[in-house]
């Protein structure tokens, strides 16, 4: 029987050695030793390098999966409005054109904001597209994989929801554009709302409302009582009537605006701005979520087990604080997983 | 024990504060990276100070915090696509 003691340890002993504090591992799970931590760090670096290389080499296999359509966005937006007892919005060629130019400008100047670095407000794109608004608004979204996810995110945000469900609006325009923003492959969705001078508003009559952008809000349509910020509150007199956007969309990007937009609302934009469909074999966002989630859960589970056993057995040793590590990686988990989703503005 | 609780409240504030700024800086990648690195540095410094006060600071402990901080930064870079 003595030979058994010197034989290879059984699976139970091996797992105990690997994952729990034990005298065989100097009272620290082997998987938490310094060399193991170094191994995880290096493995993560190689994982990152591999993802980057493979995504470039085979984007059809590994890439960002998106399935966003203008028509779906319009239907979902109007469905939400109908649920709220509001009138549906009509797809407007000029607003879609303004949205497309805004998206192009964001990619060209590399910004994620309602106002461009050069100070151009959304309203300038609206008027440049030939839409003489009485009321206008803008919602932005990026890096969502489906149309419904975009609408759900806007509805979940009070300020975006207010915008989407504003009774003053009559028209809507969309642009869905792929590009690189802040060094990151991005699918951008621009949603523009408006109501033209002279259009009858749901409230019962034309309302002299001017759009202003307020700090922290995706867009605000000011009421006469609302204080307007000087630098971003174009008045009706100061509205640029024929200002060209800083980035001109190529001729192929926009088709001619139909004289009767209601008859051919989808002829406004080319396919480039109407949808984003990418179906790689493996969605890189899901892969990252899975890998990061598994790693952090693995760490947290080991640290919790370690803290529990060490406290229970009153083991004194020289090591970092497992509860501190658990807290750190626990919060990190929520932040990183949340960051992998889309964002709205 | 009271000091111990205070230390953890400080750590919680560091991580949560960093997380809030990171979330607020959505779309500003440089700011997010800077926030992530500063938060991780805060965590490593907290660990060193905490163990120094507890009287069990050892080189192994410092290396452990640095390695875990490095893993956190690499995870952050993975998410941000750096």
HADDOCK unambig.tbl for C-alpha pairs under 7 A between the chains (distance, minus, plus):
assign (segid A and resid 34 and name CA) (segid B and resid 64 and name CA) 6.21 0.50 0.50
assign (segid A and resid 37 and name CA) (segid B and resid 67 and name CA) 6.33 0.50 0.50
assign (segid A and resid 38 and name CA) (segid B and resid 67 and name CA) 6.51 0.50 0.50
assign (segid A and resid 41 and name CA) (segid B and resid 70 and name CA) 6.91 0.50 0.50
assign (segid A and resid 41 and name CA) (segid B and resid 71 and name CA) 5.17 0.50 0.50
assign (segid A and resid 44 and name CA) (segid B and resid 74 and name CA) 6.80 0.50 0.50
assign (segid A and resid 45 and name CA) (segid B and resid 74 and name CA) 6.82 0.50 0.50
assign (segid A and resid 48 and name CA) (segid B and resid 78 and name CA) 6.15 0.50 0.50
assign (segid A and resid 112 and name CA) (segid B and resid 27 and name CA) 5.86 0.50 0.50
assign (segid A and resid 182 and name CA) (segid B and resid 29 and name CA) 6.60 0.50 0.50
assign (segid A and resid 184 and name CA) (segid B and resid 81 and name CA) 6.78 0.50 0.50
assign (segid A and resid 292 and name CA) (segid B and resid 75 and name CA) 6.96 0.50 0.50
assign (segid A and resid 318 and name CA) (segid B and resid 56 and name CA) 6.66 0.50 0.50
assign (segid A and resid 319 and name CA) (segid B and resid 61 and name CA) 5.33 0.50 0.50
assign (segid A and resid 320 and name CA) (segid B and resid 61 and name CA) 5.29 0.50 0.50
assign (segid A and resid 320 and name CA) (segid B and resid 64 and name CA) 6.56 0.50 0.50
assign (segid A and resid 320 and name CA) (segid B and resid 65 and name CA) 6.97 0.50 0.50
assign (segid A and resid 328 and name CA) (segid B and resid 15 and name CA) 6.67 0.50 0.50
assign (segid A and resid 335 and name CA) (segid B and resid 19 and name CA) 6.35 0.50 0.50
assign (segid A and resid 336 and name CA) (segid B and resid 76 and name CA) 6.89 0.50 0.50
assign (segid A and resid 336 and name CA) (segid B and resid 79 and name CA) 6.56 0.50 0.50
assign (segid A and resid 340 and name CA) (segid B and resid 79 and name CA) 6.30 0.50 0.50
